[in-house]
């Protein structure tokens, strides 16, 4: 099974509180997360152990440029981020890159928790 992994402690809190239902990732990665697929939502450092938080359904995956991101998409990524420029700064920290541009492509992945009863 595939996983959507999160490395920011802030995201871990949002996921545990079930307040995050979308993520924005660098590049066009729609092929890696096709709509209708099921993934584990996990938290953990790159190349380190991961903790499974919940199973999720990929509702939608949309590729677009940073400039085309909407306010709701930014809010779902991180409620503290209000502008695309703030998101780029955040991504430069997360991805440890200093060459992220407003014209770069991102993928917005909308997901829903699967509740097993």
C-alpha atoms as an extended CHARMM CRD file, in Angstrom:
* protein
*
       117  EXT
         1         1  UNK       CA              0.0000000000        0.0000000000        0.0000000000  PROA      1               0.0000000000
         2         2  UNK       CA              1.1940000000        3.5270000000       -0.7440000000  PROA      2               0.0000000000
         3         3  UNK       CA              1.6760000000        6.1800000000        1.9120000000  PROA      3               0.0000000000
         4         4  UNK       CA              1.2720000000        9.9340000000        2.1420000000  PROA      4               0.0000000000
         5         5  UNK       CA              3.9610000000       10.8250000000        4.6650000000  PROA      5               0.0000000000
         6         6  UNK       CA              4.1580000000       14.0830000000        6.6070000000  PROA      6               0.0000000000
         7         7  UNK       CA              7.3360000000       15.2750000000        8.3070000000  PROA      7               0.0000000000
         8         8  UNK       CA              6.2830000000       18.5400000000        9.9640000000  PROA      8               0.0000000000
         9         9  UNK       CA              5.1930000000       18.2700000000       13.6290000000  PROA      9               0.0000000000
        10        10  UNK       CA              2.5420000000       20.9000000000       12.8390000000  PROA      10              0.0000000000
        11        11  UNK       CA              1.0300000000       18.5750000000       10.2300000000  PROA      11              0.0000000000
        12        12  UNK       CA              1.0980000000       15.6910000000       12.6880000000  PROA      12              0.0000000000
        13        13  UNK       CA             -1.0580000000       17.7100000000       15.0980000000  PROA      13              0.0000000000
        14        14  UNK       CA             -3.4980000000       18.6590000000       12.3170000000  PROA      14              0.0000000000
        15        15  UNK       CA             -3.7420000000       15.0510000000       11.1330000000  PROA      15              0.0000000000
        16        16  UNK       CA             -4.2850000000       13.6680000000       14.6300000000  PROA      16              0.0000000000
        17        17  UNK       CA             -7.0320000000       16.2650000000       15.1620000000  PROA      17              0.0000000000
        18        18  UNK       CA             -8.4940000000       15.3220000000       11.7480000000  PROA      18              0.0000000000
        19        19  UNK       CA             -8.1690000000       18.9750000000       10.6300000000  PROA      19              0.0000000000
        20        20  UNK       CA             -6.1440000000       18.2760000000        7.4840000000  PROA      20              0.0000000000
        21        21  UNK       CA             -7.7640000000       16.8040000000        4.3850000000  PROA      21              0.0000000000
        22        22  UNK       CA             -5.4060000000       17.9890000000        1.6540000000  PROA      22              0.0000000000
        23        23  UNK       CA             -1.7100000000       18.3410000000        1.0080000000  PROA      23              0.0000000000
        24        24  UNK       CA              0.3220000000       20.2290000000       -1.5560000000  PROA      24              0.0000000000
        25        25  UNK       CA              3.4230000000       18.5150000000       -2.9320000000  PROA      25              0.0000000000
        26        26  UNK       CA              6.1340000000       19.7450000000       -5.3040000000  PROA      26              0.0000000000
        27        27  UNK       CA              5.9190000000       18.5820000000       -8.9050000000  PROA      27              0.0000000000
        28        28  UNK       CA              3.2460000000       16.7740000000      -10.8780000000  PROA      28              0.0000000000
        29        29  UNK       CA              2.8980000000       13.5600000000       -8.8710000000  PROA      29              0.0000000000
        30        30  UNK       CA             -0.6430000000       12.6340000000       -9.8940000000  PROA      30              0.0000000000
        31        31  UNK       CA              0.6490000000        9.3020000000      -11.2400000000  PROA      31              0.0000000000
        32        32  UNK       CA              1.9820000000        8.4210000000       -7.7810000000  PROA      32              0.0000000000
        33        33  UNK       CA             -1.3360000000        9.2410000000       -6.0760000000  PROA      33              0.0000000000
        34        34  UNK       CA             -4.1270000000        8.4420000000       -8.5460000000  PROA      34              0.0000000000
        35        35  UNK       CA             -7.6660000000        9.4480000000       -7.6750000000  PROA      35              0.0000000000
        36        36  UNK       CA             -9.5520000000        6.5700000000       -6.0860000000  PROA      36              0.0000000000
        37        37  UNK       CA             -6.4940000000        4.9490000000       -4.5500000000  PROA      37              0.0000000000
        38        38  UNK       CA             -6.1200000000        4.0630000000       -0.8920000000  PROA      38              0.0000000000
        39        39  UNK       CA             -3.0510000000        5.1610000000        1.0950000000  PROA      39              0.0000000000
        40        40  UNK       CA             -1.7380000000        5.1490000000        4.6180000000  PROA      40              0.0000000000
        41        41  UNK       CA             -1.3900000000        8.6540000000        6.0530000000  PROA      41              0.0000000000
        42        42  UNK       CA              1.8270000000        8.5130000000        8.0620000000  PROA      42              0.0000000000
        43        43  UNK       CA              4.1200000000       10.7640000000       10.0620000000  PROA      43              0.0000000000
        44        44  UNK       CA              7.8710000000       10.4340000000       10.3190000000  PROA      44              0.0000000000
        45        45  UNK       CA             11.2150000000       11.8000000000        9.2510000000  PROA      45              0.0000000000
        46        46  UNK       CA             12.6670000000       11.1900000000        5.8130000000  PROA      46              0.0000000000
        47        47  UNK       CA             14.4770000000        7.8480000000        5.7570000000  PROA      47              0.0000000000
        48        48  UNK       CA             13.3530000000        7.1520000000        9.3290000000  PROA      48              0.0000000000
        49        49  UNK       CA             10.5710000000        5.2510000000       11.0610000000  PROA      49              0.0000000000
        50        50  UNK       CA              6.9880000000        6.2520000000       10.2580000000  PROA      50              0.0000000000
        51        51  UNK       CA              3.8760000000        6.1180000000       12.4080000000  PROA      51              0.0000000000
        52        52  UNK       CA              0.5850000000        5.2360000000       10.7110000000  PROA      52              0.0000000000
        53        53  UNK       CA             -2.1430000000        7.7480000000       11.5730000000  PROA      53              0.0000000000
        54        54  UNK       CA             -5.0520000000        6.5360000000        9.4260000000  PROA      54              0.0000000000
        55        55  UNK       CA             -6.0230000000        4.9990000000        6.1030000000  PROA      55              0.0000000000
        56        56  UNK       CA             -7.2940000000        7.4440000000        3.4730000000  PROA      56              0.0000000000
        57        57  UNK       CA             -8.9940000000        7.5780000000        0.0770000000  PROA      57              0.0000000000
        58        58  UNK       CA             -7.4950000000        9.9010000000       -2.5730000000  PROA      58              0.0000000000
        59        59  UNK       CA            -10.5060000000       11.9710000000       -3.6340000000  PROA      59              0.0000000000
        60        60  UNK       CA             -8.7420000000       14.2460000000       -6.0760000000  PROA      60              0.0000000000
        61        61  UNK       CA             -5.2340000000       15.0640000000       -7.2990000000  PROA      61              0.0000000000
        62        62  UNK       CA             -4.7740000000       18.2820000000       -9.2670000000  PROA      62              0.0000000000
        63        63  UNK       CA             -1.5490000000       19.5970000000      -10.8220000000  PROA      63              0.0000000000
        64        64  UNK       CA             -1.1720000000       23.3670000000      -11.0770000000  PROA      64              0.0000000000
        65        65  UNK       CA              1.3440000000       26.1540000000      -10.6030000000  PROA      65              0.0000000000
        66        66  UNK       CA              1.9040000000       27.8330000000       -7.2580000000  PROA      66              0.0000000000
        67        67  UNK       CA              0.3230000000       30.9720000000       -8.7570000000  PROA      67              0.0000000000
        68        68  UNK       CA             -2.9690000000       29.1030000000       -9.2980000000  PROA      68              0.0000000000
        69        69  UNK       CA             -3.3900000000       27.8370000000       -5.7180000000  PROA      69              0.0000000000
        70        70  UNK       CA             -6.5770000000       28.9750000000       -4.0220000000  PROA      70              0.0000000000
        71        71  UNK       CA             -6.9900000000       30.2930000000       -0.4870000000  PROA      71              0.0000000000
        72        72  UNK       CA             -8.8680000000       27.1240000000        0.6070000000  PROA      72              0.0000000000
        73        73  UNK       CA             -6.0140000000       24.9700000000       -0.7490000000  PROA      73              0.0000000000
        74        74  UNK       CA             -3.4700000000       27.0070000000        1.2040000000  PROA      74              0.0000000000
        75        75  UNK       CA             -5.6270000000       26.7120000000        4.3340000000  PROA      75              0.0000000000
        76        76  UNK       CA             -5.9110000000       22.9260000000        3.9590000000  PROA      76              0.0000000000
        77        77  UNK       CA             -2.1240000000       22.7040000000        3.5650000000  PROA      77              0.0000000000
        78        78  UNK       CA             -1.4730000000       24.7680000000        6.6890000000  PROA      78              0.0000000000
        79        79  UNK       CA             -3.9920000000       27.1710000000        8.3150000000  PROA      79              0.0000000000
        80        80  UNK       CA             -1.1470000000       29.4860000000        9.3360000000  PROA      80              0.0000000000
        81        81  UNK       CA             -0.0520000000       30.0440000000        5.7180000000  PROA      81              0.0000000000
        82        82  UNK       CA             -1.9920000000       32.8590000000        4.0700000000  PROA      82              0.0000000000
        83        83  UNK       CA             -0.0960000000       33.4920000000        0.8070000000  PROA      83              0.0000000000
        84        84  UNK       CA              1.6480000000       31.5240000000       -1.9210000000  PROA      84              0.0000000000
        85        85  UNK       CA              4.8790000000       33.3130000000       -1.0380000000  PROA      85              0.0000000000
        86        86  UNK       CA              4.6360000000       32.0340000000        2.5610000000  PROA      86              0.0000000000
        87        87  UNK       CA              4.0400000000       28.5200000000        1.2230000000  PROA      87              0.0000000000
        88        88  UNK       CA              7.1400000000       28.7320000000       -0.9820000000  PROA      88              0.0000000000
        89        89  UNK       CA              9.2410000000       29.7590000000        2.0250000000  PROA      89              0.0000000000
        90        90  UNK       CA              7.7520000000       26.8630000000        4.0040000000  PROA      90              0.0000000000
        91        91  UNK       CA              8.5070000000       24.4330000000        1.1530000000  PROA      91              0.0000000000
        92        92  UNK       CA             12.1000000000       25.6490000000        0.8960000000  PROA      92              0.0000000000
        93        93  UNK       CA             12.4980000000       24.6300000000        4.5420000000  PROA      93              0.0000000000
        94        94  UNK       CA             10.6520000000       21.3000000000        4.2330000000  PROA      94              0.0000000000
        95        95  UNK       CA             12.2750000000       20.2450000000        0.9550000000  PROA      95              0.0000000000
        96        96  UNK       CA             15.6360000000       21.7710000000        1.9480000000  PROA      96              0.0000000000
        97        97  UNK       CA             15.7820000000       23.5880000000       -1.3950000000  PROA      97              0.0000000000
        98        98  UNK       CA             16.4000000000       27.2330000000       -2.1450000000  PROA      98              0.0000000000
        99        99  UNK       CA             15.2670000000       27.1150000000       -5.7570000000  PROA      99              0.0000000000
       100       100  UNK       CA             11.4780000000       26.9610000000       -5.5680000000  PROA      100             0.0000000000
       101       101  UNK       CA              9.7260000000       29.4240000000       -7.8600000000  PROA      101             0.0000000000
       102       102  UNK       CA              6.1660000000       30.7320000000       -8.1280000000  PROA      102             0.0000000000
       103       103  UNK       CA              5.9030000000       29.1850000000      -11.6280000000  PROA      103             0.0000000000
       104       104  UNK       CA              6.8020000000       25.6910000000      -10.3380000000  PROA      104             0.0000000000
       105       105  UNK       CA              4.2290000000       22.9210000000      -10.5720000000  PROA      105             0.0000000000
       106       106  UNK       CA              2.6280000000       21.4370000000       -7.4810000000  PROA      106             0.0000000000
       107       107  UNK       CA              0.0530000000       18.7160000000       -6.9270000000  PROA      107             0.0000000000
       108       108  UNK       CA             -2.8710000000       19.3050000000       -4.5900000000  PROA      108             0.0000000000
       109       109  UNK       CA             -3.9790000000       15.9740000000       -3.1220000000  PROA      109             0.0000000000
       110       110  UNK       CA             -7.3900000000       15.8800000000       -1.4280000000  PROA      110             0.0000000000
       111       111  UNK       CA             -7.9550000000       12.8720000000        0.8050000000  PROA      111             0.0000000000
       112       112  UNK       CA            -10.6330000000       11.4990000000        3.1380000000  PROA      112             0.0000000000
       113       113  UNK       CA            -10.1100000000        9.2790000000        6.1340000000  PROA      113             0.0000000000
       114       114  UNK       CA            -11.4450000000        5.7500000000        5.7920000000  PROA      114             0.0000000000
       115       115  UNK       CA            -13.2950000000        4.8060000000        8.9590000000  PROA      115             0.0000000000
       116       116  UNK       CA            -13.3870000000        1.0710000000        9.5100000000  PROA      116             0.0000000000
       117       117  UNK       CA            -16.1420000000       -0.2450000000       11.7130000000  PROA      117             0.0000000000
